[in-house]
Amino acid sequence: MRYKYTNGCNPDFIALCRQLDDFPDELAGGRENRAQYISPITNGTAFMM
């Protein structure tokens, strides 16, 4: 593991953020299924498994 400071414009950082954003969709079987895993308590800001 390595730490890399960035201002958010680094292409590697952007790619990692996209992968992290897509991961909950993969777990839920697609974006259309993701809604059933969203917690109503957090107003949809947290993914629950």
C-alpha positions as CSV (number, residue, x, y, z in Angstrom):
1,M,0.0,0.0,0.0
2,R,1.2,3.5,-0.7
3,Y,-0.1,6.9,0.1
4,K,-0.4,9.5,-2.6
5,Y,-1.5,13.0,-2.1
6,T,-3.7,14.4,-4.9
7,N,-6.0,17.3,-5.6
8,G,-8.6,15.0,-7.1
9,C,-7.5,15.5,-10.7
10,N,-5.1,12.5,-10.7
11,P,-6.4,9.9,-13.3
12,D,-5.6,7.0,-10.9
13,F,-7.6,8.7,-8.2
14,I,-10.6,9.3,-10.5
15,A,-10.5,5.6,-11.7
16,L,-10.4,4.4,-8.1
17,C,-13.4,6.6,-7.2
18,R,-15.4,5.2,-10.1
19,Q,-14.6,1.6,-9.0
20,L,-15.7,2.4,-5.5
21,D,-18.9,4.0,-6.7
22,D,-19.7,1.0,-8.9
23,F,-19.0,-1.7,-6.3
24,P,-22.4,-1.3,-4.4
25,D,-24.2,-1.7,-7.7
26,E,-22.3,-4.9,-8.4
27,L,-23.2,-6.3,-5.0
28,A,-26.9,-5.5,-5.5
29,G,-27.0,-7.0,-9.0
30,G,-27.2,-3.7,-10.8
31,R,-28.1,-0.1,-10.2
32,E,-31.8,-0.8,-10.6
33,N,-31.7,-3.2,-7.7
34,R,-29.6,-1.0,-5.4
35,A,-32.6,1.0,-4.1
36,Q,-33.8,-2.0,-2.0
37,Y,-30.5,-2.0,-0.1
38,I,-30.5,1.7,0.7
39,S,-31.2,2.5,4.4
40,P,-34.3,4.8,4.8
41,I,-32.8,6.0,8.1
42,T,-29.8,7.7,6.3
43,N,-31.9,9.1,3.5
44,G,-30.2,7.0,1.0
45,T,-26.7,8.0,1.8
46,A,-25.5,4.6,3.0
47,F,-25.4,1.2,1.4
48,M,-26.5,-1.6,3.6
49,M,-25.9,-5.3,3.2
